[in-house]
Amino acid sequence: MGINSNRVEHCSDHHACHDEHETAVTISSTDVNVMPSLEVHRVCLPPHKTTLEKLVHKLSEAFFPDDPLHKFKNQTWFNKLVLGLQFFFPIFQWAPNYNFRLLRSDFISGLTIASLAIPQGISYAKLANLPPIIGLYSSFVPPLIYSVLGSSRHLAVGPVSIASLVMGTMLNEAVSYTDEPTLYLQLAFTATFFAGIFQASLGLLRLGLIIDFLSKATLVGFMAGAAVIVSLQQLKGLLGIVHFTSKMQIVPVLASVVQHKHEWSWQTIVLGVSFLILLLTTRNISLRKPKLFWISAACPLASVILSTILVVLFKSKLGGVQTIGHLTKGLNPPSSNMLQFRGPFLAIAIKTGIVTGILSLTEGIAVGRTFAALKNYQVDGNKEMMAIGFMNMAGSCSSCYVTTGSFSRSAVNYNAGAQTVVSNVIMAAAVLVTLLFLMPLFYYTPSVILGAIIITAVIGLIDYQAAYKLWKVDKLDFLACLCSFLGVLFISVPLGLAIAVGVSVFKILLHVTRPNTTVLGNIPGTQIYQNINRYREALRVPSFLILAVEAPFYFVNATYLQERILRWVREEEERIQANNESTLKCIILDMTAVTAIDTSGIDTICEVRKALENRSLKLVLANPVGSVMEKLHQSNILDSFGLDGLYLTVGEAVADISSSWKP
């Protein structure tokens, strides 16, 4: 078998590789499982770039993967100004084409979500240990801000259960809302301000990758645990208990229910359970028949009205039922003077703001993208961060607490036929009418109905089907989900979330520090090399051990990869000896999936090569990607591999090396 004397060598220049082929190899198919003839190509370096060019490229890929400025190219200054306004204020994008047909759809949707937002706003404020009126304030100003800055057509903005729960839990650990209500309210507004600052900063600096650490598995467990805790906390209202624990763990809550059973009120229990059954029934009907979405959307407000009428009519018999009481009429009062930027509680306000900010961002962006996908349009995550951040900053100065896009209200908004964010304006207008004229009507609204509304809203956060899917697909993801769920139930809401994030980060570190390595074999009649355990038809090539590393070569996994590669070699030699096969001569390292390498990784390759040379074994590298090839070249490691130590593909390496061996 002959072979051209020209050998394969890496490109010495920094230009793209030419199309010509350097070597032609002809190998008998009886020797190795390769095609009868094969051309060997040179492995080239990527085009030359300066350090500054590389840095700019890396930063643009990291922070601007969507190339947000591509629309501004080749435009006049006037067009750039218009595009700039549309970029920062999406209202300028859809407003010029707005018409009466769109207004009609948005008007119906806005009134529909208002019927849900009003009772939910009052209920969620109670969940955050805030006065009920704060929930209505938070359903008025933030939707107006979002309608100017937001890019989602279907996101319905307002208070949400998870952020309300977290804020109430974290602030109550530092300040009692019953003993110091004014200080508690000041910290709530301050935390909202810092949440807005944090959210807007993430959007402006394009650091949305931070919220990606809250994986879906983490959120499934966290939201399920929070839903259980929230529901159990509502037993206070459903049972009519006056003295109830302020703790948010499952054991103290259940213990408090049993310890205060002498405070149970049968009138409250009958009223609460009756309306809870009604709310859950209408929710189930809407889930089964989406066209009847309006039933579950209108039921909370209808329940508030009906329960209020019952309390008024049977005041003497329902005297033990607690009511909301007086709510102040009027617009949102300014609250900028209540923001606390100094003092002993500043740290807890910042901490609460960051945690609630991350959670509300995650929920809002996820909801917006969900409905955008259904209508085939895109939601810019960074714009959403800025919109949600600015509306929370404005809200903190107008007596509002943390708000974001609610899944339940957004689903109703979508099903009601919303076309633009004007539905949020209509909802805000309905809340405005309520604030100005209808506040006295809530005086006799029983508190128990708020608990029933909260339970109905949060029960949808328990996604057991998603948890089961996690168990089937990825056990580590299920472990993160379970840790999050149990952490929220038994430790605390913030620590449960921290534990879940820790498990997710551990999973990432495990994949990086212990990457997958496999043995490849040739699929007969092809130049394809695949995992021999995955493809049974893949055959080992005599005298070769072909290994694939499916991760970057970094300092965190360098030692492991060195030990694992040498172990593969030892096991292959033992297998060959046991089966009396051809002696092992060459190890080919397929670097197709090695997307990056650092100096520790380069040193590891050198050490593996030396260890194999001492055992009279040859190490060959196949198909290194451009960035890896460049670093290998700059480190001069390729000189030690010789002219036949680097190949474009595994097939070419097998053909070229085997042809050089004497029969």
VENQUI-V223105 format. One record per pair of residues at least 24 apart in sequence whose C-alpha atoms are under 10 Angstrom apart, sorted by the first residue. I is the first residue (numbers start at 1). J is the second residue. Records with the same first field share a line. If there is no record, write none. Layout:
# VENQUI-V223105
I = J, J
This chain:
# VENQUI-V223105
1 = 25, 26, 27, 28, 659, 660, 661, 662, 663
2 = 26, 27, 659, 660
3 = 27, 656, 659, 660
6 = 643
7 = 40, 41, 42, 642, 643, 644, 656
8 = 40, 41, 42, 43, 642, 643, 644, 645, 646, 647, 648, 652, 653, 656
9 = 41, 42, 43, 44, 638, 639, 642, 643, 644, 645, 646, 647
10 = 41, 42, 43, 44, 45, 629, 633, 638, 639, 642, 643, 644, 645, 646, 647, 648
11 = 42, 43, 44, 45, 46, 633
12 = 44, 45, 633
13 = 44, 45, 46, 47, 48
14 = 44, 45, 46, 47, 48, 49, 630
15 = 44, 45, 46, 47, 48
16 = 43, 44, 45, 46, 47, 48
17 = 41, 42, 43, 44, 45, 46, 47
18 = 42, 44
23 = 656
24 = 652, 655, 656
25 = 652, 655, 656, 657, 659, 660
26 = 655, 656, 659
27 = 654, 655, 656, 658, 659
28 = 655, 659
29 = 524, 525
31 = 541, 542, 655, 658, 659, 663
32 = 522, 524, 539, 540, 541, 542, 543, 544, 654, 655, 658, 659
33 = 521, 522, 523, 524, 525, 526, 527, 538, 539, 540, 541, 542, 651, 654, 655
34 = 522, 523, 524, 525, 526, 527, 528, 541, 651, 652, 654, 655
35 = 524, 525, 526, 527, 651, 655
36 = 525, 655
37 = 652, 655
38 = 527, 651, 652, 655, 656
39 = 651, 652, 655, 656
40 = 647, 648, 649, 651, 652, 653, 655, 656
41 = 647, 648, 649, 652
42 = 646, 647, 648
43 = 622, 623, 624, 625, 626, 629, 646, 647, 648, 649
44 = 623, 624, 625, 626, 629, 630, 647, 648
45 = 624, 625, 626, 627, 628, 629, 630, 631, 632, 633
46 = 625, 626, 627, 628, 629, 630
47 = 626, 630
48 = 630
62 = 206, 207, 209
63 = 205, 206, 207, 208, 209
64 = 206
66 = 380
68 = 380
86 = 149
87 = 149, 151, 383
88 = 148, 149, 150, 151, 383, 386, 387
89 = 146, 147, 148, 149, 150, 151, 383, 387
90 = 146, 147, 148, 149, 150, 151, 152, 383
91 = 146, 147, 148, 149, 150, 151, 420, 421, 422
92 = 148, 149
93 = 151
94 = 151, 153, 420, 421
95 = 148, 420, 422
98 = 419, 420, 422
101 = 419
102 = 417, 418, 419, 420, 422, 423
103 = 418, 419, 420, 422, 423, 426
104 = 417, 418, 419, 423
105 = 416, 417, 418, 419, 420, 422, 423
106 = 154, 413, 416, 417, 418, 419, 420, 421, 422, 423, 424, 425, 426, 427
107 = 416, 417, 418, 419, 422, 423, 424, 425, 426, 427
108 = 413, 416, 417, 418, 423, 426, 427
109 = 154, 156, 294, 410, 412, 413, 414, 415, 416, 417, 418, 419, 420, 422, 423, 424, 426, 427
110 = 156, 412, 413, 416, 417, 418, 421, 422, 423, 424, 425, 426, 427, 428, 429, 430
111 = 298, 413, 416, 423, 424, 425, 426, 427, 428, 429, 430, 431
112 = 293, 294, 297, 298, 409, 412, 413, 416, 423, 426, 427, 430
113 = 156, 157, 294, 297, 298, 408, 409, 410, 411, 412, 413, 414, 416, 423, 424, 426, 427, 428, 430
114 = 139, 156, 297, 298, 301, 409, 413, 423, 424, 426, 427, 428, 429, 430, 431
115 = 294, 297, 298, 299, 300, 301, 302, 409, 427, 430, 431
116 = 294, 296, 297, 298, 299, 300, 301, 302, 408, 409, 412, 427, 453
117 = 156, 157, 158, 159, 160, 297, 300, 301, 406, 408, 409, 427, 428, 430, 431
118 = 158, 300, 301, 304, 427, 428, 430, 431, 434
119 = 299, 300, 301, 302, 303, 304, 449, 450, 453, 454
120 = 158, 159, 160, 161, 300, 301, 409, 450, 453, 454, 457
121 = 158, 159, 160, 161, 431, 450
122 = 159, 324, 447, 450, 453, 454
123 = 159, 160, 161, 164, 447, 448, 449, 450, 451, 452, 453, 454
124 = 158, 159, 160, 161, 162, 163, 164, 165, 450, 451, 453, 454
125 = 159, 160, 161, 164, 165, 168, 400, 401
126 = 164, 165, 168, 447, 450, 451, 454
127 = 160, 161, 162, 163, 164, 165, 166, 167, 168, 169, 230, 233, 234, 450, 451, 454
128 = 159, 160, 161, 162, 163, 164, 165, 166, 167, 168, 169, 170, 171, 172, 177, 188, 401, 402
129 = 164, 165, 167, 168, 169, 171, 172, 176, 177, 178, 181, 184, 185, 188, 246
130 = 164, 167, 168, 177, 178, 181, 184, 185, 188, 401
131 = 177, 181, 185, 324, 327
132 = 324, 325, 326, 327, 328
133 = 326, 327, 328, 329, 332, 399, 400, 435, 439
134 = 159, 185, 327, 332, 398, 399, 400, 401
135 = 159, 160, 164, 399, 400, 401, 402, 403
136 = 331, 332, 399, 400, 428, 431, 432, 434, 435
137 = 330, 331, 332, 333, 395, 398, 399, 400, 401, 428, 431, 432, 435
138 = 332, 392, 395, 396, 398, 399, 400, 401, 402, 403, 404, 428, 431
139 = 395, 400, 401, 403, 424, 427, 428, 429, 430, 431, 432
140 = 331, 332, 395, 398, 400, 424, 425, 426, 427, 428, 429, 430, 431, 432, 435
141 = 331, 332, 391, 392, 394, 395, 396, 398, 399, 400, 425, 428, 429, 431, 432
142 = 387, 388, 390, 391, 392, 393, 394, 395, 396, 398, 400, 401, 402, 403, 404, 424, 425, 428
143 = 388, 391, 395, 403, 404, 405, 421, 422, 423, 424, 425, 426, 427, 428, 429
144 = 391, 421, 422, 424, 425, 426, 427, 428, 429
145 = 387, 388, 390, 391, 392, 394, 395, 424, 425
146 = 384, 386, 387, 388, 389, 390, 391, 392, 404, 405, 421, 422, 424, 425
147 = 387, 391, 420, 421, 422, 423, 424, 425
148 = 387, 391, 421, 422, 425
149 = 383, 384, 386, 387, 388, 390, 391, 421
150 = 368, 379, 380, 383, 384, 385, 386, 387, 388, 391, 421
151 = 368, 372, 377, 378, 379, 380, 381, 383, 384, 387, 420, 421
152 = 364, 365, 367, 368, 369, 371, 372, 377, 378, 379, 380, 381, 383, 384, 405, 419, 420, 421
153 = 368, 371, 372, 375, 377, 379, 410, 413, 414, 418, 419, 420, 421, 422, 423, 424
154 = 367, 368, 369, 370, 371, 372, 375, 405, 409, 410, 411, 412, 413, 414, 415, 417, 418, 419, 420, 421, 422, 423, 424
155 = 364, 365, 367, 368, 369, 370, 371, 372, 404, 405, 406, 407, 409, 410, 411, 412, 413, 414, 418, 420, 421, 423, 424
156 = 364, 367, 368, 404, 405, 406, 407, 408, 409, 410, 411, 412, 413, 414, 418, 421, 423, 424, 425, 427
157 = 364, 388, 391, 403, 404, 405, 406, 407, 409, 410, 421, 424, 427, 428
158 = 400, 401, 402, 403, 404, 405, 406, 409, 424, 428
159 = 360, 400, 401, 402, 403, 404, 405, 406
160 = 360, 363, 364, 402, 403, 404, 405, 406, 407, 408, 409, 457, 458
161 = 223, 226, 227, 230, 360, 403, 406, 454, 455, 457, 458, 461
162 = 222, 223, 226, 227, 230, 356, 359, 360, 363, 406, 458, 461, 493
163 = 352, 353, 355, 356, 357, 358, 359, 360, 361, 363, 401, 402, 403, 404
164 = 356, 360, 401, 402, 403
165 = 226, 227, 229, 230, 248, 356, 493
166 = 226, 248, 352, 353, 355, 356, 359, 492, 493, 494
167 = 191, 192, 349, 351, 352, 353, 355, 356, 401, 402, 493, 494
168 = 246, 248, 352
169 = 246, 247, 248, 352, 492, 493, 494
170 = 248, 348, 349, 351, 352, 353, 355, 356, 492, 493, 494
171 = 345, 348, 349, 351, 352
172 = 246, 247
173 = 246, 247, 348
174 = 345, 348, 349
175 = 345, 348
176 = 246
177 = 246
182 = 338
183 = 338, 340, 345
184 = 345
185 = 335, 338, 339, 399, 401
186 = 335, 336, 337, 338, 339, 340, 349, 396, 399
187 = 338, 339, 340, 341, 345, 346, 348, 349, 350, 352, 353
188 = 338, 339, 340, 349, 352, 353, 396, 399, 400, 401, 402
189 = 335, 336, 338, 339, 340, 349, 353, 392, 393, 395, 396, 397, 398, 399, 400, 401, 402
190 = 335, 336, 338, 339, 340, 341, 346, 348, 349, 350, 352, 353, 393, 396, 397, 401
191 = 339, 340, 346, 347, 348, 349, 350, 351, 352, 353, 354, 355, 356, 357, 392, 393, 396, 401, 402
192 = 339, 349, 350, 352, 353, 354, 356, 357, 389, 391, 392, 393, 394, 395, 396, 397, 399, 400, 401, 402, 403
193 = 336, 339, 340, 349, 350, 353, 354, 357, 389, 390, 391, 392, 393, 394, 395, 396, 397, 400, 401, 402
194 = 349, 350, 351, 352, 353, 354, 356, 357, 389, 392, 393, 396, 402
195 = 349, 350, 351, 352, 353, 354, 355, 356, 357, 358, 359, 360, 361, 388, 389, 390, 392, 393, 396, 401, 402, 403
196 = 353, 354, 356, 357, 361, 385, 386, 387, 388, 389, 390, 391, 392, 393, 394, 395, 396, 402, 403
197 = 353, 354, 357, 386, 388, 389, 390, 392, 393
198 = 350, 353, 354, 355, 357, 358, 385, 386, 389, 390, 393
199 = 353, 354, 357, 358, 360, 361, 382, 384, 385, 386, 387, 388, 389, 390, 391, 392, 393
200 = 357, 382, 383, 384, 385, 386, 387, 388, 389, 390, 391, 392, 393
201 = 382, 385, 386, 389, 390
202 = 358, 382, 383, 385, 386, 389
203 = 380, 381, 382, 383, 384, 385, 386, 387, 388, 389
204 = 382, 383, 385, 386
205 = 382, 386
206 = 381, 382, 383, 385, 386
207 = 382, 385
208 = 358, 361, 362, 381, 382, 385
210 = 358
211 = 357, 358, 359, 361, 362
212 = 358, 362
213 = 500, 501, 502, 504, 505, 508
214 = 358, 359, 362, 497, 498, 500, 501, 502, 504, 505
215 = 362, 477, 480, 481, 500, 501, 504, 505
216 = 362, 466, 470, 477, 480, 481
217 = 466, 467, 470, 474, 476, 477, 478, 479, 480, 481, 482, 484, 500, 501, 504
218 = 477, 478, 479, 480, 481, 482, 483, 484, 485, 496, 497, 498, 499, 500, 501, 502, 503, 504
219 = 359, 362, 363, 461, 480, 481, 484, 485, 497, 500, 501
220 = 461, 462, 463, 464, 466, 467, 470, 478, 480, 481, 482, 484, 485
221 = 461, 462, 463, 464, 466, 467, 478, 479, 480, 481, 482, 483, 484, 485, 486, 487, 488, 496, 497, 500
222 = 461, 462, 480, 481, 482, 483, 484, 485, 486, 487, 488, 489, 493, 494, 496, 497, 500
223 = 458, 459, 460, 461, 462, 463, 481, 484, 485, 488, 493, 497
224 = 458, 459, 460, 461, 462, 463, 464, 467, 481, 482, 484, 485, 486, 488, 489
225 = 249, 250, 461, 462, 481, 482, 483, 484, 485, 486, 487, 488, 489, 490, 492, 493, 496, 497
226 = 458, 459, 461, 462, 484, 485, 487, 488, 489, 492, 493, 496
227 = 454, 455, 457, 458, 459, 460, 461, 462, 485, 488, 489
228 = 455, 458, 459, 461, 462, 485, 488, 489
229 = 253, 458, 488, 489, 490, 492, 493
230 = 451, 454, 455, 458, 459
231 = 451, 452, 454, 455, 456, 457, 458, 459
232 = 257, 451, 455
233 = 257, 451, 455
234 = 447, 448, 449, 450, 451, 452, 453, 454, 455
235 = 269, 272, 448, 451, 452, 455
236 = 260, 263, 264, 447, 448, 451
237 = 264, 265, 268, 269, 272, 321, 322, 446, 447, 448, 449, 450, 451, 452
238 = 264, 265, 266, 267, 268, 269, 270, 271, 272, 273, 276, 321, 447, 448, 449, 450, 451, 452
239 = 263, 264, 265, 266, 267, 268, 269, 270, 271, 272, 273, 321, 448
240 = 264, 265, 266, 267, 268, 269, 272, 320, 321, 322, 447, 448
241 = 265, 268, 322
242 = 322
247 = 492
248 = 488, 489, 490, 491, 492, 493
249 = 487, 488, 489, 490, 491, 492, 493
250 = 486, 488, 489, 490, 491, 492
251 = 489, 490, 491
252 = 490
264 = 320
265 = 318, 320, 321
266 = 318, 320, 321
267 = 317, 318, 319, 320, 321
268 = 318, 319, 320, 321, 322, 446, 447, 448, 449
269 = 321, 448
271 = 307, 310, 311, 318, 321, 446, 448, 449, 452
272 = 307, 321, 446, 447, 448, 449, 450, 451, 452, 453
273 = 448, 449, 452
274 = 449, 452
275 = 299, 300, 303, 304, 306, 307, 448, 449, 452, 453
276 = 300, 303, 448, 449, 450, 451, 452, 453, 454, 455, 456
277 = 452, 456
278 = 303, 452, 456
279 = 303, 452, 453, 455, 456, 457
280 = 452, 453, 455, 456, 457, 459
281 = 456
282 = 456
283 = 456, 457, 460
286 = 412
290 = 412, 415
291 = 415, 416
292 = 415, 416
293 = 411, 412, 413, 414, 415, 416
294 = 412, 413, 415, 416
296 = 412, 456
297 = 408, 409, 411, 412, 413, 416
299 = 453
300 = 449, 450, 452, 453, 454, 456, 457
301 = 453
303 = 445, 449, 450, 452, 453
304 = 442, 444, 445, 446, 447, 448, 449, 450, 453
305 = 441, 442, 444, 445
306 = 445
307 = 444, 445, 446, 447, 448, 449
308 = 441, 442, 443, 444, 445, 446, 449
309 = 441, 444, 445, 446
310 = 444, 445, 446
311 = 444, 445, 446
312 = 443, 444, 445
315 = 444
318 = 446
321 = 444, 445, 446, 447, 448
322 = 444, 445, 446, 447, 448
323 = 442, 443, 444, 445, 446, 447, 448, 449, 450
324 = 442, 443, 444, 445, 446, 447, 448, 450
325 = 440, 441, 442, 443, 444, 445, 446, 447
326 = 439, 440, 441, 442, 443, 444
327 = 435, 438, 439, 440, 441, 442, 443
328 = 435, 436, 439, 440
329 = 434, 435, 436, 437, 438, 439, 440
330 = 432, 433, 434, 435, 436, 437, 438, 439
331 = 398, 399, 431, 432, 433, 434, 435, 436
332 = 395, 397, 398, 399, 400, 432, 435
333 = 397, 398, 399, 400
334 = 395, 396, 397, 398, 399, 400
335 = 394, 395, 396, 397, 398, 399, 400
336 = 393, 394, 395, 396, 397, 398, 399
337 = 397
338 = 396, 397, 399
339 = 396, 397
352 = 494
353 = 402
355 = 494, 497, 498
356 = 402, 403, 494
357 = 385, 388, 389, 392, 402, 403, 404
358 = 385
359 = 404, 497
360 = 385, 388, 389, 402, 403, 404, 405, 406
361 = 385, 386, 388, 389, 403, 404, 405
362 = 404, 405
363 = 404, 405, 406, 407
364 = 388, 403, 404, 405, 406, 407, 410
365 = 404, 405
366 = 405, 407
367 = 404, 405, 406, 407, 408, 410, 411
368 = 405, 406, 407, 410
370 = 407, 411
371 = 407, 410, 411, 414
374 = 414
375 = 414
407 = 457, 460, 461
408 = 457, 458, 460, 461
409 = 457
476 = 503, 504, 506, 507
477 = 503, 504, 507
479 = 503, 504, 507
480 = 504, 505, 506, 507
509 = 556, 557
510 = 557
511 = 550, 551, 557
512 = 550, 551, 552, 553, 554, 556, 557
513 = 551, 552, 553, 554, 555, 556, 557, 558, 559, 560, 561
514 = 551, 556, 557, 558, 559, 560, 561, 564
515 = 549, 550, 551, 552, 553, 557, 560, 561, 564
516 = 548, 549, 550, 551, 561, 564
517 = 547, 548, 549, 550, 551, 561, 564, 565, 568
518 = 546, 547, 548, 549, 550, 565, 568, 590
519 = 545, 546, 547, 548, 549, 568, 572, 588, 589, 590
520 = 544, 545, 546, 547, 548, 588, 589, 590, 650
521 = 545, 546, 547
522 = 546, 650, 651
526 = 651
527 = 649, 650, 651, 652, 654
528 = 649, 650, 651
529 = 590, 649, 650, 651
541 = 582, 584, 654
542 = 576, 581, 582, 583, 584, 585, 586, 654, 658
543 = 573, 576, 581, 582, 583, 584, 585, 586, 587, 654, 658
544 = 572, 582, 583, 584, 585, 586, 587, 588, 617, 618, 654, 657, 658
545 = 569, 572, 573, 584, 585, 586, 587, 588, 589, 619
546 = 586, 587, 588, 589, 590, 619, 620, 621, 622, 650, 654
547 = 587, 588, 589, 590, 591, 621, 650
548 = 588, 589, 590, 591, 592, 593, 594, 622
549 = 589, 590, 591, 592, 593, 594
550 = 590, 591, 592, 593, 594, 595
551 = 591, 592, 593, 594, 595, 596, 597
552 = 591, 593, 594, 595, 596, 597, 598, 601, 628
553 = 591, 594, 595, 596, 597, 598, 599, 600, 601, 602, 604, 605, 628
554 = 594, 596, 597, 598, 599, 600, 601, 602, 604
555 = 597, 598, 599, 600, 601, 602, 603, 604
556 = 600, 601
557 = 600, 601, 604
558 = 597, 598, 599, 600, 601, 602, 603, 604, 605
559 = 600, 601, 604
560 = 604
561 = 601, 604, 605, 608
562 = 601, 603, 604, 605, 606, 607, 608, 611
563 = 604, 608
565 = 589, 608
566 = 608, 611, 612
569 = 612, 617
584 = 616, 617, 618
585 = 612, 615, 616, 617, 618, 619, 658
586 = 612, 616, 617, 618, 619, 620, 654, 657, 658
587 = 612, 617, 618, 619, 620, 621, 654
588 = 618, 619, 620, 621, 622, 645, 646, 647, 650, 653, 654
589 = 619, 620, 621, 622, 623, 624, 646, 650
590 = 620, 621, 622, 623, 624, 647, 648, 649, 650
591 = 621, 622, 623, 624, 625, 628, 648, 649, 650
592 = 621, 622, 623, 624, 625, 648, 649, 650
593 = 623, 624, 625
594 = 623, 624, 625, 627, 628
595 = 624, 625, 626, 627, 628
596 = 624, 625, 626, 627, 628, 629, 631
597 = 627, 628, 629, 630, 631, 632
598 = 628, 631, 632
599 = 631, 632, 635
601 = 632
602 = 628, 631, 632, 635, 637
603 = 635, 637
605 = 632, 637
606 = 637, 638, 640, 641
609 = 640, 641
610 = 640
618 = 645
619 = 644, 645, 646
620 = 644, 645, 646, 647, 650, 653, 654, 657
621 = 645, 646, 647, 648, 649, 650, 653
622 = 646, 647, 648, 649, 650, 651, 652, 653
623 = 647, 648, 649, 650, 653
624 = 648, 649
